[in-house]
Amino acid sequence: MLLQPSTRPQVGAQLAVLAAGIALGATAQEWQGTRCVLAALPPQALFEVSRSVDDFEAADLSWQPLRGDQNARTATQLGRAQKHSGEAALRVDYTFLGGRPLEYVQVTRPLEIPEPGLGLGFWVRTDGTPFPLRVRFTDTSGETHQLDLIDEPAPGWRFVAVALDGPGTAWGGDGNNRRDYPLKLAGICIDRTGVEYAGQGSLWIDDVGLVAKRQVPDTLRVATLGLRFGHVYEPGESVALRFTGQGQRVRWTATDDRGTACGQGEGPATGTEARFAMPVPGHYTCRVELLGDGGVLETQDFQAAAVPADTAARMSDFVGLNCHFGQNAYPLECMDLMRRYGIGRIRDEMGWVYVEKDKGQYALPDHLRKYLAHAAVLRMRPLVILDYHSPHYDQGGFPNSPEAVAGFANYAVNLVRLTQGTVNEVEVWNEWIGGCGMNGKPGDHGPEAYGRLLAATWSAVKAAHPGVTVVGVGGEYGKDCAQNVTRMIAAAGTASMDAFSIHPYRYPRAPEESALTAEVSGTVAAARAGGATAPAWITEIGYPTHRGQGGSTPAAQARHAVRTLLLLQATEGVQRVYWYDLKDDGLSREYNEHAFGLVHHQEYNCAPKPAMVAVSTFARLTAQAQVTGVRQLGEAYAVTYRQADGDVLIAAWTTSSEGTSLRLTGKPAAAWDMMGRRLPAGVTMPLALEPIYMQGNGIRLAE
């Protein structure tokens, strides 16, 4: 049932609606199909060689290194000590000096790709250094396109490849970011592992070819008994699955996120059933393999979460999630899913172009009305982004002219009016300087232009709706973040915001390694030095799980998410964090923008990644708790909280893969791991990369 905000139910009815939402569409006990996450296949299973480019068996070497200002010192030769096949391979000797803004190896030879539909692949062997591998091509306009190779680092020779129609970056030429064929190879690039990396060594390349995507079989189907949106269960419940596929047999294995087996079996390809219990909180995966004469034909993962029933009632004021209901890209049930995981804050947009379709006339389109009505029913607390262009002002570009600035302020005032009772917080723009969402549209998007827009919007909104929170600066980010924030605040006036927002992304680096808290503290200090007293809101930060450079494994996403939230909550001046984002925004496994989600795309029924359970556990255990301190003890970190009942909660972890231990004064009454499972509580607690929580009356870190 969808209700308008003006007809919001009373508390008793509200709880009944929420209880219905917690079921998340659980059906009667009947079999229903659910699309499962396809297991990640190695590159050699995704591509087949269409045409050989070079097997390095000829006496003449056609590959040469580039020796420009940005290139590492490089030499190439035919090497016979290492080869994937035949008698020789390309040996690339490199020397990185370190400390330069850009430094990479680039080797190339003449090669033209006449038409779309192909990719480049080759076998590579490194000396163990985890170099990012990329390819560059130029198109007929002179535009250079760079793509990350799909790579799974492993000892020995490994195959890497990429489709040339995949996501990438581009510069120069006509700047349209389209591949205008024919393409010419600009080079295979071997990038450094970091700005400070310095060293020398060798790597080998063999059997370079143009590749085409393989047709991956897709016959395996999975049904579950009593399908639930999001695959969310309570600890102690069981899952029943049934399999059908065009093969001979199916084999299944169920495990939790620690790798602990929960069940396994094998049977005919059609009709085999799997049943396994989820006795404790956590993330669970049932891997299903369809078998035939050639071995494993297909592999899929049914992923589920076991989350305590009381999680929905214990909401965190500190953490929220970015969503795209405003773009009509999320099923409304995603909101119920958030509540089930204990998240009550949403950050989303209601764009200017939607709200003011006719100049001077303001109305909400149907999808925004439904979104707001559902948010009101579930008592969600939206932070609405006021953003982007309007075709009625400044040729659809950045609002710079007095008329466009006044038009934007009027849109803001009227949007608050139209959403009154549900929306009490707005953020002025999203990534103004970076040009996010504007797709190259014209206009000044410097700090001072933003300051003028913020000042006018603040004044108009506060005059009409004084109780509404206005967040300024619009999620600034990048190496000049502190400087730009200071200039924006100076141009707007220090009193023109209730909070200011930044986006300190650093994936795939861990928050400690990348000096997250130092960067955020420096930005807060710069704002304070400029006279601003408003708190900082981190309105975007996240770790995508795409394959390729910059991607994190699901396990790394989970631990980095919790460690990031703990460190930011303990950072002076930071009041709130909105994680980016709830759901994968697309289906490409190689594109970062499709893989930020804590749950999978709705094509996969929004099944959870481990990070969703970990963030839910953080929100539940730290709800209504106040940070009292943070300490670093060598490679160990500990954040201490005072809970509402006076108990102490300590969250701790180490950045060492070898682990360590933490000594306490006083014995904890209870302890949990990152996923909410109970741990034995003692005065000495083992620490790992994944945070743990310890709770008790008067416990503290031993000196």
N, C-alpha and C positions, 0 to 999 in steps of 0.2 A: 504494500500500500504506500502510495506517495502522497504526502500531505504538504500543503503550502505552509511556509513559515508562520503565517498568521493563525494557522489551526494546529499548532504544535500540541501534541498530547500532554497530559499531565504526567507527573512522575510515575505513577503506577502503570499507566499505559505505556510510558516510555520504556520502563523495564521489561514489560511484556514484549514490546517490539524488539528490543535489544536481544532478549532471549531467543526470539524467532530468528534474528539475524545471526546469532551464534551458531545456529544449526547450518547456516550457509547453504541452504538449498538441499540438505540431505534428503534423498528420496526414500520412498518405501523400500523394503528389502527386496529389490529386484535388480537384475543385472543391467548395467548401462555402460556404454563405451566411454572411454576417456583417452584422449590423445596423450601419449607419454613422451617424455623428453628423449630425443634420439641421442644415443651415446656418441661421444666425440670419436670420429674415425681418424686414423693417421692419414697424412697427405697422400701416400701411395694408394690408399683405398678410395680417395676422392677424385684423383686425376689419373689419366692414362696418357702416355706419350703419343702425340700425334705425328711429330716429325723431329728427328734428331737434328740438333744444332751443332754440337761438337762432342766427340767422344775422346778427344785428345790423343788419338792414335797417329795422326799425321805428324810429320817431322817439323813442319812450320807451325809456330805459335801465333795465332791471330789475336789473342787477348792482350791488351795493354793497360797499364794503370794510368789514371789521371794524376797530374802533378800540379794542381792548382793551389791557391792560398789556403783552402779549407781541407786539403787532402793530407792524410797521414803519409809518411814515407813508405813507399810500396815498391816491391819488385815482383815480377812474375816469371815463371819458367815451367817447363815440363818436368814433373817429378815422377820418378819411378819407385820410390820407397813406399809411397802410399797410393793406392788406386782402388776405385770401386769395381771396375771391370777392365779388361784388356791389360795393356802394358804400362799405361801412364795416366796421370791426372794433372790438372793445373795446380801448381803450387804458388801460393800467394804469401810472400814474406812482408811483414808489416812492422812499423815502429810508430807508436803513438807517443807524442811528447807530453800531452796533458795540459790542462789549464787554458786551452784555446776556446773561443766561443763555439766554433764548429770544427770537428776533426773526424774524418772518416776515410775508409778505403773505398775506391771506386775503380772497378776493372770493366773493360768493355771491348766489344768487337762489332764489326758491321753486322746488323741483323734487322730485317724489316718484317713487320707483322701486317699483312695486307688487309685483314678484315676482322671484325669482332668474333668472339666465341672461343678464343684461345687464351692460354696462359703460359707462364714460364715455370719450368721445374728443373731441378738438378740435385745431385747427391753432393753432400758436403761433410767434411770431417774437420773438426776444430781441435785445438790443443786443450780444450776444457774451459776456455774463457767464454762466458755466455753472451757473445756479441749479438745485437739485433741485426737481422738480415733483411735487406730491402732490395727492390728493383726500381729502376727509373727508365721511363720512356718519354720521348718527345713526339708530339703529334704534328699534323701538317701546318698548324698555326704557330708552331714554336713553343707551345705550352708544355712544360715538364710535369709529368705525373709520377708520383712516388707511391709504391704500395708495399706493405709489410708482407713478407713471405709467411705462409703457415708453417710453423716450425715447432717441433717437439724435441728440445735438446736431450740428447742421450749419448752415451759413450759410443765411439766408433762412427761408421758412416750412417747418415740419415738422409731421407729424401725431404726436400722442401719445395713448395710450389705456391703459386697464387694465380687466380683468374684475373685477367687484365680488365674485366668489367666490374671488379670489386671495389670496395671503398678505399679511398686514398686521399692524399693531399696533392695540390697542384699550384703552380706559379708560372708567371710569364705568359707569352703568347697572347691569345685572345681572352684569357682569364675566365673562360666559361665553365671550367672544371668538367668538360666533356671530352672524351677521347675521340678526336677527329682523325680517322684512319686515312692512310696507313700510318702505323706507329714505327718509330725507330728506337732500338735499344740505346739508352744513354749509359747504362751500366748496372752491374750488380754491386750493391753498397754494403759494406761491413761497418757498422757504426760502433762507437765505443760504448762501454757500459756506464759511463758517467763522465762529467766534465773533467774531473781530476784524474781519470784513468790514464796511466802512463805504462808502457811496456812494449815488448817486442815478441814476435813469435811467428808461427806459420799456420796456415790452414790450406785445405785442399778441396778442389771442386772437380766433379767428374760428371759425365753423361748429361750434359745440358740439352734440354729439348723443349719444343713447344708442346704444350699439354692441352687436353680437353677434359671437361668434367665427366666423370663416370656417371652412368645411371645407377643410383643406389637403390636397391630393392626396398619396397615399402608395402609389404603385405601383412606384417605382424600387427594384430589388433588386440587390445587389452580392454576388458570390461571389469568393473568392480561392483560389488554388492552394496547397494546404498550409496550411490555417488554423492560426494560432497564437493562443493565449489572450494577450490584451494587445497583439498586433501588434508584438512585439519581434523585431528582426533584428540581425544583426551588420553592421558597415560592410562594404560590398562586395557584399552580397546584393541581390537584385532582388525586386520584388513583381509578381505577375500578378493582374489583376482581370478579371472578366467582368460585363457589365451587361445588365439586362432591365427594360423599363418600358413603360407604356402611353402611348407618344408616337410621334414620327416618327424622331428621332435622339437620340444622346447625344454630349455633348462633354466631354472630360476634360482636366485640366491638373494635373500633379504639380510641387510646389515644396517646397523645404526651408524652415526657419523664417526664413531671411533673404530669402525670396522668389525664390531662384535656381531657374530652371526645370530640371526633371529629365525632362520628357517631356510630350507633349500629343498629342491625336488626336480624331477624330470618326468616327462611323459609325452604322449602323442602331440603332434603339432596343433591339433584341433581338439578343444575340450578340456585340456589339462587345467586344473585349478591349483592356486597357491593360497595358503592361509598362514599368516604370521601375526604374532602379538607385538605390541609396542608397550612394554611394561613400565617404562620410565619416560620422562620428558626427553625430547631430542628430535633429531632429523633422521628419517629412515628412507632407505632406497631398496627397492626390489628390482634387481637387474634381470632382464628376461632376454635370453638368447634363442633365436630360431636356428635350428641345425639342419643341415642337409649333407649330401655326399661330399661337398667341398668344405665342410667344417661349419663355422659360424656364418650364417647368411645375413642376419640382422640382429641388432642389439638395441634395446630400449630400456629406459629407467622410469619406473613408477616411484615418484618421490612424495613423501608425506611428512607431516609434523605431528608430534604429540605435545600438546600445550595444556598446562593446568587450566581447569574450568574457570577459576577465579581471575584469570589474567585480564579479561575484558573489563572487570570492575576496578582495576588498579592502574589508572592512567597517569602517565608521566607528563608533567608540565614542561619538561626540558626538551624532549625529542619529538619531532614530527617527521612526516614523509612528504616528499615532492610527488605530485600526481599530475595526470593529464586528463582529468574529467572535463576541463575547460576546452580542450581540443576535441572532445567527443571521442577520445581514444581509449577510455577505460570503461569496462562494464560497471554499472552502479554497484554490483555485488562486491567489487573491490573495497568499497567503503566498509561493508560489513566485515570483510576479511581483516581490515586494519583494526577495527574494534576488537575482533576476536584475539588479535595479537597484542592488544593493550595500547594501541596507538590512537590518539584522539585528535591530533593536530595534522592538518593538511596544508600544504603550500601549492597553490594552483593559480592559473591565470583566467581572467575574463577580459579578453582583448578588446581594445577600443573599436576595432573593425567590426566586432560582433554587436556591440552595445549601441553604437551610433551609426546604424545603417543609412539612415537619412539624416542629413545635417540638422543638428539641433533637436533631434527626436531620439529619445533614449528608451530602450526596451531590451529585455533579456530573451534570447532565442530559447526554443523549447528545451534543448539539451542542457542549457545552463539553469533553467527553472527546475528541471528534474534533479539535477545535481544538488542544487540548494535545498530542495524539499527533502531529499534523502539525508543530506547532512543535518538538517534540522531534526528529523526523526531520530537519528542516531546520536544527536548532540555532539557532532563533530565541530571542531573549531578551526575554520579556514583562515589562512593568511592569503589574501587575494592579491596577485600581482596586477598592477595597472601598467599595461604595456603596449608597445609597438605602434604601428602607424594607423592613420586614417586617410582614405583617399580624398577627404574633403579639405585637407590642410597640407600646405607645403609640398604639393605634388606627391603626397603619400610617403614623404621622407621623414626624417627626424623632426619633431616639433620644435622649431627654432624661432619662427616669427612670433611677434606679440599675439597675433590672431590664433596661431596654432597652439601656443602655450596656454592661452585662455581657453581654447577648445579642449585641450587635454584636461585642464583643471575642472571644466564643466563635466566632462565625461566621468572624472573621478567622483565628484560630488553626487552625480546622478546614479552612478553604480552603487555607491554606499546607500543612497536612498532606496534603491530597488532591492537591495540585499539586507536591509535593516532587520535586526533581530537574529540573523544567522552569521553575518560577517561583521566583525568588530576590529579587524586588523587588515591594513592594506600596505603593500610595498610598491614604491614608485619606480617602475621599470625593472628590467632584468638584463644585467650585463650591458649597460649603456655604451661604455667605451669599446668593448669588444664587438659591438654591433650584432649581438645575438638576435635572431628572429627578423632582422631587417633585410637580409639577403642582398646586401650591397646598395640599398636604397640611399638616396642623397641626403646630405645635411651634415651639420656640425655635431659630432658626438664626443666632443672633448669635455673635460671636467667642468669648465665654467658654464657651458651650455646646459649641462645637467643641473648644475646648481640653480640656474634661473628657473628651470622647469620644476625642480623640487620646491623651491620657495613659493612659487605661485600655487602649486598643488596643495602644499601644506596649509597655506593661508585659507584657501577656498574650502578645503575639507574641514578644517578645525572651526571655521566660522559657521558652517552648516551642521556639523556633527562633532561637537567638541570631545565626546567620549571615545571617538575612534582612534586607535593606535595607527600612526603613520610611520612607516619604516623607510628611511632614505638610503641613498647611495646605490641601491639596486644591484647588490652582489658584485662589487668590484673584485678583480682578481689579477694575478700576474706579478711579474717582477717589480712593477712600478705601483703596486697596490697601495702601499702606505702613502706615497706621494700623491696619487690620484684621489684617495679618500680625503686627504687634507685639503686639496684644492677644491673638491666638490663641496665639502663642508664650509669652507671659507666663502665660496660663491653663494651658497644657499643661506648662510647664516647659521650660527651654532645652535639656535633654538628651533630650527626647521625640521626636527625629526624627534620621534620618541625612541628610536633605535636606529643603528646603521648596520647594513648588511654587507658581508663579504663572502667569497667563494674560494676558499684556500685548497683547491684540489691538489693532490700530489701522487695519485696512483701511478705506477703500482708500488711505489716505495712505502715502507712502513711509516707510521706517523712519527716514531721516535727517530728513525734514521734520517727523515726529511726535515727535522726541526720544526714540526708543525706548531707547537706551542710558542716557540720563539718568534716565528713569523706572525702569528696572530697577536701575541703580546706586543710586538713592535708596531703593528698597525693600530692597536688600541692606544698605545702610548702616543703615537703620532696624532691621533684624533684628539686625545686629551690635551696635548701640547697646543693644538689649534683651538682650544677652548670648548670642544664638545664634551658633554657629560653623559650623553646617551649610551646605553649598553650596546655591545656588539651582538648581532645575530648572525650565525653561520647559516645562510639560507640555502646553500648547496655544498655538499661534499660527498664523495662516493668512490667506489672501486668497481669498475666494470669487469665482467668475467669473460670477455671475448677471447678468442684464440688469436695469438699474435702479440706483437710488441705492445707493452702497456697493459696487457690483460692480467688478471689475477685468477688463481684457482678458486673454486668455491670455498675451500677451507681457508685460504688466505683472506678472501673477502670477509668471511665471518669474523676472524680474529682481529683483522685490522679495523673493521667497523666498531667492534666493542672497545678496543683500545683507543681509537679516535674519540669516541663519545666520552669515555672516562677522562681522557686528558683534557678535552675541551671543557667538560663540566668543571674541571679543577682549575681552569685558566681564568684568572681575574679579569673581569670585564665582559666575559661571555655569558649571555643569559639564556640562549636557546640555540638549538641545532635542528635543521631540517635535512634529513638524509636524502640523497639523490640516488635512486628513486624507488618507489614501491615495486614497479613491474617492468620487466623487459619491454622495451618499446618497439621491438621488431623481432624478426626471426633469423637474421644473419648472424652466424656464429663468429664471423671475423670482424664485425663492425662494433666499435666500442659503444656508440650511441644506442645500439640495440640491446646492450647487455649490462646496464647499470642496476637492473632490478634486484630486489631482495626476494622476489618470486618470479617465476617464469611468465612468459607471455600467455594471454588468455587462450591461445591455440593449444596450450598445454594445461589448461584449466587452472592457471595461476598456481601451479604446484610450487612448494617452497624450495628455496635454496637454503643451505645451512645458516646463512647470515640472517634470514628472517627470524628463525628461532632464537639465535643469539641476541639480536637486537630486542626481541620481545622479552627475553629473560632480563636483559639490562633494564628495560623500561619498568618491568614488574618489580624487580628487587630494589631499584633506586627511587621509585615513586615516592613523593613527599619527603625525601631525605635531603639533607643539606650537606654539601661538601665542607669538611673542616680542615682538610690538608692533603697535600700530595708530596711523596718523597721518592727520590731515586736512590737506590742502594746498589751501586755497581750497575749491573745489567738488569736489576729488578726494579719494578715500579709498584707503588702502592698508593691508592686513593682512598681516603678515609671519609666516611659519612656519619652524620648523626641522624638517626631515624626519628620519626614522629613520636614513637613510644620511648625514646631515650636510649635505645640500644645503639651500638656502634656496628657499622657495616664497613668492611675493608675489602676492596677489590685489588687483586695483585696479579702480576705476571712477570715474565722475564723476556728479554729480547734474544737470549742465548738459546740456540737449538739444543744445547746439552742440558738445559734445565738447571735449577738451583732450588733452594729452600728458603722459607721465611719463618722467622721465629717471632712468636707473640708473647706478650705478657697477659696472662689470663687465657683460659681455654674457651674457644668459641662454642656457643650452644648449637650452631648449625653451620654447614658449609655446602656450597653448590659449585658445580663446574659451569662453564660458559653457556651451556645449553639448558641449565636448570636442574641437572641431576644431583641428587644428594651425594656428598663426599664424607668420608670419615673426618671428624673434626678433632684437631689436636693443637698443641702449642707450637708444633713445628709442621708447616704445611709445604708440600712440594709444589714448585712453580714450573710452568711450561710456557710456551708461546701463547696459549689460550688462557685468558684471565679466569680466575676463580674468585668466589665471594665467600667471606667469613663474617658471621654475625654473632654478637654476644654483648653482654652487659659489662662495659668497662674494659673490653679488650683493646690492646694497642700494640704497636710495633715494639719489639724488644730493642733496647739500645745496643 
